[in-house]
Amino acid sequence: MNLSNLRAPRKANENKKRVGRGMGSGMGKTSTRGHKGQGSRSGSSTMRGFEGGQMPLHRRLPKRGFTNIFKTEYELVNLDRLAALRESEITPEVLRKAGVVSSKKSLIKVLGDGDLSTALTVHAHKFSKSAQEKIEKAGGKVMQLSVVGPQLSETKQSVAMASNKAPK
């Protein structure tokens, strides 16, 4: 390759389409919008996924599955990650400061991947059996924190309170 055979990419030197500049521009009168119809009007825009009135793809496809809105999500931490922290007592706050866990509100589950050589006291919401065995085998302690379940909404609370009050 040398300077004699360098070329600009195709369409790199084309001018921008200038609409609404009279008949001499080649795009006069309707300014490339055609005659009548939705696209010819000012301010016209269609919603994302609009297929000209045909049933859109996202409505043609069947819905599958179920999403449980009350599912408890745990952040998973492996033993090798805990061993790398070089702390004797591991709490959710320590994990948060070390960047192992993203949020201080998140629930933590310790999994048994990796080995422990030192005794650790681990505070978490859940432990796998293998993780619990490995921690105790290394001479450490497992401290399980309580998990607070989903709170009742205000309307459900008021209904529950009303049903508890029996007429005398």
Secondary structure, DSSP 8 states (H G I E B T S, - for coil): --GGG----TTTT------SS-GGGTS-TTTTS-SSSGGGSTT----TT-BTTB--HHHHS-------TT---EEEEEHHHHHHT--SEE-HHHHHHHTSSS-TTSEEEEE--S---S--EEEESEE-HHHHHHHHHTT-EEEE---------HHHHHHHHHHHS---
